[in-house]
């Protein structure tokens, strides 16, 4: 080093700290170590290191908190930080870059040589303190994107987009060379100052994050399959089309629903008292006492007096009223018929009353909260569970949900249900409760909202996530140490006896297999832990497939294989982009692994009726039909020796199967031994652009 500024290594694993310490000192760096976040902050302030290698899972402060505090201090904010951690989820990477990390390395893919190169690259960038290219123009505009180099600021549609230093530098390089393809090697060299032949996913990770931050302008960054990336002229799209709900009839209408025996008739007071308040012209009557009396009044003498008595009974809405005995035989028969009809109506009323009481009792004891809203957007009913799960801000009777329910998702469900639309499950929180809210139209009445308490399920999910994170940390770290020490010994092979070199190579080879096996098991665990199906969107296939085959295309180039992707740019399907990327990526890598050098691999997408088919075809060793039914099982190997020599873990196709099930697609295989294989992904067809 040209100066005496040290490199600070922050990790609570002594073996890994020693590994980094030994290798950095061999390269001429001075080092400091810290095993806690507090110690790291103290040494950062006192020693002002040239660079920090920071673990995320520390005993006291998390690595992200340490990074935040370093970035918040004017004296230390410019120190480069490399996060070296066992946490390899995408969200962990995103959080790391958001809080200010300059680079992110997962211990499972950790390489001592690569770490040294990353350290040198970051130090060169920090010392240079200059733009990538010596050009006078400091502000560029590319479609909706404006980039100010001097201020390190970016705007999309006049809204500022916060980028990390590395993301900004990557975007600036692409913008200065707009329209020209930049290979991954060129970007590694010009943005990260790393050797262009380094095998790393750093570029792809940063490109993905950059696209996410650019939002509607993400289409400017185009993938050129098998080569790299370029910034292209923007394609104009219609940004309108926001959904507007159907106008809500504020005039009410609950009375009509109640007269039809709808929900209001049972959930108001007895015998449709709510309906009487909202338009029913009949007056509510007290609940009848049993046994029902059959009144006997003054005898009627004429037939024409019967209609008068019926009208009085109807006007009073008293189904218990009866026509008294009549002397005239013809009138008596008519009165008997009317009384029999009244008896049947009273029995039906009693049955409806019993059903309403049963429904009310069930709702009263239900553990799920129920809210009923009329067409006038007023609350008609809510059960005790709803009151328990949602802390109301006032008396709910006759109020609008938005006035008394402090959970925005409930109002969202009400709006959709009143517009005639059922909602899916909407996640919400209220106090200490984790909730799922769902709204459904109540035909002829209004809307019903169901609120379920999923707190225990969420706690179980969090416990599982914590367990996986802890297991990841506890396994990834020793694996990284084993491989790191083996790699260090192999760097000094001239000082080791040949027999011992072979032993060290075996340690490194098996460490690699153990790492890959662990990562695949972790992937399967995450897939199986998901609840239900993955969300699907109507998406263009070409960008997804370009991203999916990038690794396989690089591997095919190294093995002198003919690799090609054929997909029409207008072809669309209903997919989960992340799942499809993993499915096709796994199949394409397998195709390269089991195809000899000089072979051919084709990834081709085509429309077929109401489906879109994605074929991954190779000219490799093929699979005997006897194995077709079992190749998607875990650890099933067609050829044990061949699979291990190709570096497989036996879990790749099991991951493909589980992702396909979760994303509503299917995968089929056609192959014969010695004649290559064709794996086909069947997707629901989307609309064409």
C-alpha atoms as one frame of an Amber mdcrd trajectory, in Angstrom:
protein
   0.000   0.000   0.000   1.158   3.516  -0.766   0.085   4.734   2.645  -0.305
   3.215   6.060  -4.110   3.114   6.233  -5.213  -0.358   7.347  -8.048  -2.615
   6.200 -10.541  -3.342   8.969 -11.967  -6.899   9.073 -15.195  -7.109  11.106
 -16.458 -10.646  11.813 -17.137 -12.755  14.887 -15.763 -15.953  13.264 -12.050
 -16.204  14.253 -11.178 -18.720  11.505 -12.575 -16.494   8.761 -10.891 -13.425
  10.238  -7.549 -15.283  10.299  -8.056 -16.419   6.690  -8.619 -12.862   5.470
  -5.910 -11.477   7.716  -3.273 -13.925   6.380  -4.135 -13.359   2.717  -4.394
  -9.576   2.940  -1.040  -9.334   4.722   0.531 -11.592   2.069  -0.649  -9.031
  -0.501   1.058  -6.202   1.420  -1.932  -4.756   3.286  -1.924  -3.759   6.936
  -4.967  -5.127   8.782  -7.068  -4.506  11.862  -9.748  -6.827  13.235 -12.942
  -6.389  15.229 -15.418  -8.998  16.450 -18.341  -6.725  17.396 -20.115  -3.768
  15.855 -19.190  -1.452  18.722 -15.512  -2.343  18.421 -15.696  -1.791  14.654
 -17.177   1.703  15.081 -14.554   2.610  17.673 -11.638   1.472  15.473 -13.161
   3.165  12.435 -13.227   6.517  14.234  -9.726   6.105  15.717  -7.839   4.451
  12.843  -9.812   5.668   9.818  -9.193   2.487   7.758  -8.799   2.575   3.983
 -11.520  -0.090   3.597 -13.848  -2.176   5.793 -14.838  -5.821   5.265 -18.059
  -6.112   7.284 -20.158  -9.092   8.395 -23.911  -8.535   8.881 -24.600 -10.862
  11.812 -22.575  -9.492  14.725 -23.124 -10.116  18.441 -24.221  -6.604  19.410
 -25.009  -4.280  16.479 -26.044  -5.622  13.093 -23.754  -4.976  10.152 -26.411
  -2.805   8.502 -26.565  -0.588  11.594 -22.762  -0.318  11.663 -22.833   0.676
   7.984 -25.543   3.304   8.612 -23.547   4.894  11.416 -20.356   4.973   9.357
 -22.214   6.622   6.466 -23.868   9.137   8.818 -20.516  10.365  10.156 -18.909
  13.044   7.964 -15.426  11.815   8.923 -16.032   8.206   7.865 -18.806   8.345
   5.266 -16.434   7.913   2.285 -14.700   4.752   3.544 -15.412   1.867   1.092
 -17.339  -1.039   2.649 -17.525  -4.631   1.423 -20.229  -6.689   3.101 -19.079
 -10.307   3.516 -21.965 -12.287   4.973 -23.837 -15.583   5.004 -27.123 -13.781
   4.244 -27.630 -14.293   0.529 -31.316 -13.454  -0.034 -32.052 -10.777  -2.609
 -33.671  -8.585   0.038 -30.482  -8.799   2.110 -28.431  -7.606  -0.873 -30.889
  -4.789  -1.520 -30.770  -3.636   2.110 -26.975  -3.837   2.088 -26.657  -1.580
  -0.939 -29.382   0.747   0.364 -27.563   1.439   3.626 -24.379   2.243   1.756
 -22.337  -0.874   1.002 -20.054  -0.541  -2.012 -19.927  -4.295  -2.626 -21.682
  -7.421  -1.329 -20.163 -10.902  -1.164 -21.994 -14.018   0.054 -19.860 -16.443
   2.029 -21.218 -19.429   0.126 -19.658 -18.055  -3.089 -16.641 -16.617  -1.300
 -13.233 -16.792  -2.996 -10.053 -15.435  -1.440  -8.653 -14.440  -4.843 -11.843
 -12.658  -5.786 -11.966 -10.861  -2.425  -8.406  -9.553  -2.919  -9.362  -8.300
  -6.393 -12.473  -6.573  -5.036 -10.417  -4.906  -2.294  -7.847  -3.600  -4.802
 -10.594  -2.361  -7.150 -12.420  -0.436  -4.418  -9.192   1.101  -3.145  -8.249
   2.271  -6.668 -11.662   3.854  -7.085 -11.520   5.530  -3.674  -8.071   6.990
  -4.345  -8.836   8.108  -7.878 -11.880  10.116  -6.806 -12.590  10.876 -10.465
 -15.276  10.001 -13.018 -14.909   6.911 -15.194 -13.965   8.895 -18.289 -12.349
  12.283 -18.756 -15.174  14.065 -20.563 -16.341  17.640 -20.188 -20.074  17.038
 -20.270 -21.339  16.512 -16.737 -25.086  16.196 -17.356 -26.760  13.690 -19.668
 -30.398  13.255 -20.632 -31.585   9.936 -22.004 -35.324   9.856 -22.589 -36.959
  10.360 -19.185 -33.626   9.914 -17.363 -31.421  12.874 -16.437 -27.964  12.236
 -14.950 -25.841  14.907 -13.251 -22.305  13.561 -12.926 -20.934  16.398 -10.808
 -23.721  16.173  -8.233 -24.061  12.369  -8.490 -27.834  12.750  -8.893 -30.347
  11.038 -11.172 -33.919  11.993 -12.069 -36.641   9.948 -13.796 -39.609  12.012
 -15.006 -38.294  14.905 -12.900 -38.385  12.768  -9.733 -35.027  12.122  -8.091
 -33.944   8.483  -7.800 -31.492   7.664  -4.979 -28.608   5.531  -6.270 -25.554
   4.158  -4.501 -22.147   5.270  -5.752 -21.646   2.018  -7.669 -25.131   2.120
  -9.226 -24.550   5.708 -10.316 -21.185   4.860 -11.844 -22.721   1.896 -13.708
 -25.542   4.037 -15.109 -23.104   6.812 -16.080 -20.875   4.388 -18.010 -23.879
   2.952 -19.886 -25.255   6.429 -20.606 -21.941   7.775 -21.941 -21.839   4.801
 -24.313 -25.562   4.683 -25.081 -26.469   2.305 -27.885 -23.193   0.389 -27.602
 -23.107  -3.038 -26.004 -20.945  -3.235 -22.878 -19.788  -6.731 -22.017 -19.720
  -7.884 -18.417 -15.929  -7.912 -18.615 -15.806  -4.281 -19.776 -18.196  -3.211
 -17.025 -16.204  -5.117 -14.395 -13.071  -3.339 -15.567 -14.502   0.180 -15.969
 -16.934   0.299 -13.039 -15.348  -2.034 -10.496 -11.704  -1.970 -11.692 -11.704
  -5.773 -11.678 -10.159  -8.140 -14.234 -12.588  -8.704 -17.137 -12.226 -12.487
 -16.964 -13.388 -12.726 -13.343 -16.299 -15.159 -12.962 -18.769 -13.159 -10.823
 -22.457 -12.142 -10.822 -21.672  -8.651  -9.526 -22.663  -6.928 -12.776 -25.982
  -8.789 -13.096 -26.919  -8.069  -9.475 -26.265  -4.341  -9.841 -28.068  -4.175
 -13.203 -31.155  -5.790 -11.659 -31.133  -3.368  -8.734 -30.562  -0.406 -11.064
 -33.584  -1.426 -13.166 -35.750  -1.674 -10.056 -34.790   1.838  -8.989 -35.315
   3.336 -12.454 -38.937   2.122 -12.423 -40.688   3.065 -15.699 -37.305   3.847
 -17.265 -35.974   0.351 -16.544 -36.608  -0.676 -20.170 -33.765   1.651 -21.218
 -31.275  -0.899 -19.840 -31.378  -3.751 -22.336 -29.834  -7.216 -21.978 -27.924
  -8.467 -25.007 -28.003 -12.209 -24.462 -24.670 -13.902 -24.036 -22.827 -10.566
 -24.339 -23.751  -7.883 -21.814 -25.888  -4.740 -21.519 -26.553  -1.462 -23.297
 -28.626   1.670 -22.820 -31.186   1.989 -25.604 -33.636   4.646 -26.766 -36.758
   4.587 -24.566 -39.982   3.026 -25.792 -43.038   5.127 -25.028 -45.771   3.348
 -23.175 -49.196   4.415 -22.017 -48.863   5.104 -18.333 -52.552   5.649 -17.873
 -55.149   3.030 -17.390 -55.596   3.351 -13.675 -58.579   1.440 -12.525 -61.544
   3.459 -11.350 -64.183   1.863  -9.265 -67.844   1.757 -10.216 -69.849   4.684
  -8.765 -71.502   3.718  -5.495 -75.232   4.264  -5.186 -75.526   6.458  -2.121
 -79.298   6.346  -2.208 -79.316   3.112  -0.285 -81.315   0.104  -1.351 -81.012
  -1.950   1.788 -84.798  -2.012   2.212 -85.252  -3.877  -1.043 -82.654  -6.444
  -0.045 -84.231  -6.816   3.385 -87.678  -7.392   1.926 -86.201 -10.248  -0.078
 -85.038 -11.862   3.168 -81.442 -10.740   2.665 -78.738 -10.360   5.262 -80.252
  -7.194   6.705 -83.420  -8.996   7.678 -81.496 -11.315   9.967 -78.669  -9.081
  11.166 -80.820  -6.109  12.187 -83.388  -6.494  14.940 -85.929  -9.256  14.812
 -88.149  -9.820  11.778 -86.485  -7.283   9.518 -86.355  -4.298  11.812 -83.377
  -2.978   9.774 -85.420  -3.349   6.627 -88.207  -1.293   8.201 -85.740   1.522
   8.849 -84.565   1.547   5.233 -87.672   1.708   3.119 -89.935  -1.196   4.063
 -93.379   0.264   4.398 -94.406  -2.323   7.026 -94.023  -1.467  10.689 -91.950
  -3.776  12.883 -93.906  -5.904  15.304 -92.926  -7.394  18.653 -91.746 -10.965
  18.689 -94.790 -13.267  19.108 -95.218 -15.227  22.260 -95.758 -18.971  22.137
 -98.215 -20.567  22.000 -99.780 -18.248  19.454-103.434 -17.347  20.355-106.105
 -17.724  17.751-108.343 -14.739  18.440-112.097 -15.206  18.276-114.030 -12.015
  17.698-117.513 -11.045  16.842-118.825 -13.296  14.101-118.928 -11.831  10.609
-122.109 -12.116   8.769-121.204 -11.279   5.164-118.558 -12.482   2.702-117.628
  -8.895   1.753-116.414  -8.236   5.316-113.485 -10.707   4.868-111.387  -8.456
   2.564-111.732  -5.616   5.052-110.396  -7.820   7.867-107.509  -9.094   5.643
-106.538  -5.507   4.815-106.439  -4.650   8.550-104.204  -7.688   9.250-101.892
  -6.745   6.370-101.722  -3.118   7.482-100.691  -4.149  10.995 -98.142  -6.732
   9.656 -99.540  -9.084  12.324 -99.308 -12.603  10.939-100.756 -13.825  14.258
-104.038 -12.134  13.565-106.885 -14.359  12.377-110.352 -13.949  10.933-112.898
 -14.968  13.568-115.678 -17.492  13.020-118.301 -16.557  10.423-121.900 -17.694
  10.389-122.262 -17.728   6.607-120.990 -21.116   5.246-119.456 -19.615   2.086
-117.778 -16.856   4.070-116.572 -19.423   6.614-114.810 -21.426   3.897-113.088
 -18.278   2.621-112.054 -17.295   6.152-110.653 -20.784   6.751-108.540 -20.531
   3.586-107.210 -17.109   4.617-106.395 -18.334   8.130-104.570 -21.397   6.701
-102.476 -19.071   4.517-101.672 -16.910   7.543-100.632 -20.045   9.448 -98.169
 -21.012   6.697 -96.770 -17.479   6.513 -96.321 -17.393  10.287 -94.495 -20.739
  10.204 -92.176 -19.475   7.457 -91.566 -16.305   9.459 -90.683 -18.346  12.540
 -88.295 -20.512  10.476 -86.591 -17.387   9.075 -86.367 -15.934  12.584 -84.724
 -19.142  13.797 -82.241 -19.094  10.909 -81.438 -15.431  11.593 -80.874 -16.169
  15.290 -78.619 -19.106  14.359 -76.649 -16.948  11.898 -76.287 -14.235  14.496
 -75.133 -16.765  17.116 -72.539 -18.192  14.708 -71.251 -14.716  13.895 -71.169
 -13.808  17.582 -68.905 -16.765  18.440 -66.857 -16.711  15.203 -63.114 -16.117
  15.774 -63.037 -14.161  12.496 -64.175 -10.568  12.406 -67.218  -9.800  10.213
 -68.294  -6.340   9.077 -71.469  -5.736   7.038 -71.906  -2.459   5.164 -75.005
  -1.347   3.262 -75.162   0.274  -0.158 -75.222   3.627   1.614 -71.733   2.811
   2.977 -73.078   2.713   6.534 -72.177  -0.051   8.976 -75.097  -2.428   9.538
 -73.405  -5.093  11.648 -70.084  -6.117  13.142 -69.405  -9.039  15.429 -67.410
  -9.145  18.707 -64.357 -10.633  16.956 -64.184  -7.609  14.665 -64.307  -5.294
  17.688 -61.527  -7.341  19.345 -59.216  -7.400  16.308 -59.762  -3.801  15.223
 -59.666  -0.999  17.782 -62.588   1.224  16.786 -62.372   5.002  17.066 -66.002
   5.546  18.033 -69.494   4.102  18.024 -69.860   2.076  14.809 -73.665   2.030
  14.537 -74.656   3.903  11.390 -71.145   5.250  10.795 -69.017   4.813   7.715
 -66.077   2.368   8.081 -63.560   5.084   7.246 -64.842   7.124  10.221 -64.400
   4.471  12.922 -62.136   1.704  11.551 -58.438   2.737  11.695 -57.323   0.046
   9.233 -57.057   1.365   5.673 -57.225  -2.131   4.170 -60.775  -2.577   5.528
 -61.964   0.505   3.633 -60.151  -0.782   0.548 -62.027  -4.093   0.799 -65.346
  -2.255   1.310 -64.776  -0.099  -1.781 -64.058  -3.112  -3.966 -66.994  -5.129
  -2.611 -69.475  -2.253  -3.082 -68.211  -1.990  -6.670 -69.148  -5.652  -7.163
 -65.610  -7.031  -6.919 -64.306  -9.656  -4.532 -60.846  -8.962  -3.180 -58.097
 -11.428  -2.552 -56.395 -11.664   0.808 -55.032  -8.255   1.837 -52.381  -8.219
   4.545 -52.932  -5.685   7.326 -51.960  -4.969  10.922 -53.912  -3.600  13.865
 -52.117  -3.154  17.137 -50.446  -6.446  18.004 -52.452  -8.400  15.435 -51.377
  -9.512  11.970 -54.552  -9.649   9.873 -55.821 -10.834   6.517 -58.722  -8.762
   5.130 -61.079  -9.980   2.417 -64.119  -8.219   0.931 -67.033  -9.798  -0.954
 -70.220  -8.283  -2.416 -73.408  -9.091  -0.465 -75.929  -9.387  -3.280 -78.854
  -7.046  -2.889 -77.538  -5.676   0.365 -74.066  -4.151   0.162 -70.698  -5.559
   1.198 -69.254  -7.989   3.710 -65.672  -7.818   4.999 -63.985 -10.770   6.692
 -61.007 -10.124   8.978 -58.897 -13.097  10.071 -56.232 -13.170  12.762 -53.045
 -14.722  11.312 -50.707 -13.555  14.050 -49.648 -17.071  15.051 -49.004 -18.043
  11.421 -46.889 -14.947  10.898 -44.976 -15.670  14.093 -44.340 -19.204  12.835
 -43.139 -17.801   9.502 -40.831 -15.384  11.251 -39.493 -18.206  13.422 -38.841
 -20.292  10.305 -37.152 -17.351   8.590 -34.972 -16.741  11.634 -34.107 -20.440
  11.772 -33.126 -20.522   8.104 -31.084 -17.341   8.544 -29.260 -18.784  11.553
 -28.655 -22.126   9.822 -27.429 -20.260   6.748 -24.984 -18.299   8.846 -23.792
 -21.300  10.835 -23.219 -23.466   7.727 -22.086 -20.913   5.166 -19.381 -19.510
   7.406 -17.472 -22.786   8.063 -17.868 -23.811   4.406 -16.373 -20.472   3.375
 -13.495 -21.005   5.800 -12.779 -24.539   4.524 -12.760 -23.429   0.887 -10.786
 -20.288   1.680  -8.004 -22.158   3.472  -7.895 -24.780   0.703  -7.672 -22.039
  -1.923  -4.871 -20.350   0.017  -2.895 -23.602   0.155  -3.393 -24.171  -3.568
  -1.957 -20.722  -4.239   1.242 -22.002  -2.596   1.278 -25.389  -4.320   4.947
 -25.108  -5.248   5.751 -25.229  -1.528   3.632 -28.366  -0.959   4.441 -31.947
  -1.866   2.486 -33.214  -4.939   0.605 -35.836  -2.913  -0.562 -33.175  -0.483
  -1.645 -30.934  -3.369  -4.022 -33.660  -4.523  -5.431 -33.903  -1.011  -5.991
 -30.150  -0.832  -7.634 -30.222  -4.255  -9.993 -32.931  -2.975 -10.845 -30.767
   0.052 -11.595 -27.802  -2.225 -13.612 -29.918  -4.680 -15.753 -31.467  -1.966
 -16.158 -28.126  -0.226 -17.576 -26.768  -3.487 -20.004 -29.705  -3.712 -21.071
 -29.206  -0.099 -21.667 -25.495  -0.721 -23.762 -26.170  -3.839 -25.760 -28.878
  -2.061 -26.496 -26.564   0.849 -27.589 -23.727  -1.432 -29.964 -26.030  -3.346
 -31.461 -27.399  -0.116 -31.945 -23.849   1.116 -33.691 -22.923  -2.148 -36.049
 -25.910  -1.832 -36.800 -24.963   1.776 -37.733 -21.418   0.769 -39.990 -22.645
  -2.040 -41.833 -25.123   0.178 -42.277 -22.519   2.919 -44.242 -20.236   0.608
 -47.984 -20.239   1.271 -49.981 -21.120  -1.839 -49.288 -20.021  -5.364 -46.857
 -17.373  -6.525 -48.365 -14.179  -7.999 -48.489 -14.141 -11.816 -48.342 -11.189
 -14.196 -48.915 -10.874 -17.922 -45.305 -10.295 -18.979 -43.164 -10.141 -22.092
 -41.035 -13.301 -22.212 -37.927 -12.075 -24.023 -36.386 -10.001 -21.164 -37.079
 -12.805 -18.664 -35.520 -15.475 -20.868 -32.497 -13.277 -21.628 -31.834 -12.960
 -17.907 -32.514 -16.667 -17.316 -30.009 -17.976 -19.846 -27.155 -15.539 -19.115
 -25.209 -17.954 -16.896 -25.779 -20.901 -19.214 -24.710 -18.845 -22.227 -21.445
 -17.888 -20.498 -20.809 -21.514 -19.554 -21.571 -22.682 -23.098 -19.085 -20.164
 -24.500 -16.381 -21.501 -22.185 -17.100 -25.044 -23.409 -17.231 -24.065 -27.094
 -20.923 -24.960 -27.329 -23.329 -23.384 -29.823 -25.923 -21.597 -27.661 -28.906
 -19.654 -29.054 -32.115 -18.051 -27.745 -35.116 -17.673 -30.066 -38.085 -15.691
 -28.719 -40.392 -13.205 -30.451 -40.336  -9.858 -28.692 -44.166  -9.620 -28.680
 -44.704 -13.019 -27.063 -46.332 -12.745 -23.625 -47.416 -15.196 -20.926 -48.775
 -15.272 -17.397 -45.674 -15.927 -15.320 -43.890 -15.273 -12.083 -40.714 -13.710
 -13.473 -38.439 -14.841 -10.635 -39.700 -18.439 -10.777 -39.489 -18.657 -14.575
 -35.955 -17.251 -14.509 -34.917 -19.984 -12.065 -36.737 -22.740 -14.001 -35.299
 -21.910 -17.414 -31.901 -21.051 -15.906 -31.703 -24.460 -14.212 -32.747 -26.290
 -17.376 -30.289 -24.340 -19.545 -27.359 -24.930 -17.155 -28.232 -28.640 -17.043
 -28.286 -28.687 -20.834 -24.773 -27.228 -20.917 -23.521 -29.611 -18.211 -24.729
 -32.729 -20.041 -23.770 -31.651 -23.564 -20.196 -32.354 -24.738 -17.891 -29.617
 -25.981 -18.863 -28.445 -29.454 -22.516 -29.456 -28.871 -25.622 -27.371 -29.485
 -28.161 -25.834 -27.067 -31.339 -24.008 -28.106 -33.828 -22.128 -25.925 -36.923
 -21.428 -28.015 -40.328 -19.922 -27.125 -43.459 -20.283 -29.258 -47.226 -19.783
 -28.978 -49.390 -22.913 -29.153 -53.112 -22.220 -28.766 -53.799 -20.888 -25.290
 -50.295 -21.820 -24.144 -46.785 -20.540 -24.611 -44.129 -23.238 -24.804 -40.509
 -22.631 -23.811 -38.276 -25.438 -25.128 -34.767 -26.061 -23.779 -33.149 -28.427
 -26.269 -29.650 -29.892 -26.279 -27.606 -32.390 -28.281 -26.221 -34.038 -25.168
 -26.180 -37.531 -23.730 -29.982 -37.819 -23.452 -32.154 -39.615 -20.884 -33.605
 -43.096 -21.221 -37.469 -42.954 -21.178 -37.450 -45.351 -18.212 -36.156 -42.474
 -16.044 -38.531 -39.736 -17.234 -41.013 -40.183 -14.379 -38.379 -39.967 -11.663
 -35.864 -37.362 -12.795 -37.741 -34.604 -10.920 -37.290 -36.411  -7.593 -34.726
 -35.165  -5.099 -31.272 -36.726  -5.440 -32.391 -39.014  -8.274 -29.534 -39.524
 -10.724 -29.796 -41.210 -14.113 -26.047 -41.805 -14.184 -24.492 -41.480 -10.731
 -20.936 -41.063 -11.960 -21.792 -38.700 -14.811 -23.948 -36.500 -12.577 -21.225
 -36.051 -10.000 -18.540 -35.348 -12.604 -20.810 -32.656 -14.077 -21.011 -31.007
 -10.673 -24.698 -31.678 -10.073 -26.272 -31.905  -6.612 -29.286 -33.982  -7.626
 -31.674 -31.178  -6.644 -31.829 -28.966  -9.746 -34.863 -30.626 -11.350 -36.597
 -30.947  -7.958 -36.310 -27.150  -7.648 -37.728 -26.826 -11.171 -40.711 -29.030
 -10.257 -41.575 -27.117  -7.070 -41.261 -23.720  -8.755 -43.476 -24.916 -11.624
 -46.167 -26.097  -9.204 -46.093 -22.785  -7.352 -46.314 -20.707 -10.557 -49.097
 -22.689 -12.301 -46.984 -24.054 -15.114 -45.875 -27.566 -16.039 -42.587 -29.022
 -17.266 -42.389 -32.034 -19.583 -39.441 -33.929 -21.065 -38.803 -35.742 -24.352
 -35.541 -37.611 -24.678 -33.824 -40.809 -25.647 -30.422 -41.979 -24.568 -27.718
 -40.622 -26.853 -30.126 -38.300 -28.733 -30.215 -35.217 -26.553 -33.178 -33.914
 -24.534 -35.977 -31.377 -24.858 -37.480 -29.954 -21.658 -40.632 -27.894 -22.292
 -42.170 -25.350 -19.918 -45.931 -24.910 -20.527 -47.163 -21.400 -19.635 -50.638
 -19.781 -19.813 -50.635 -17.436 -22.785 -50.940 -13.707 -22.165 -52.024 -10.835
 -24.390 -49.704  -9.677 -27.168 -48.210  -6.218 -26.996
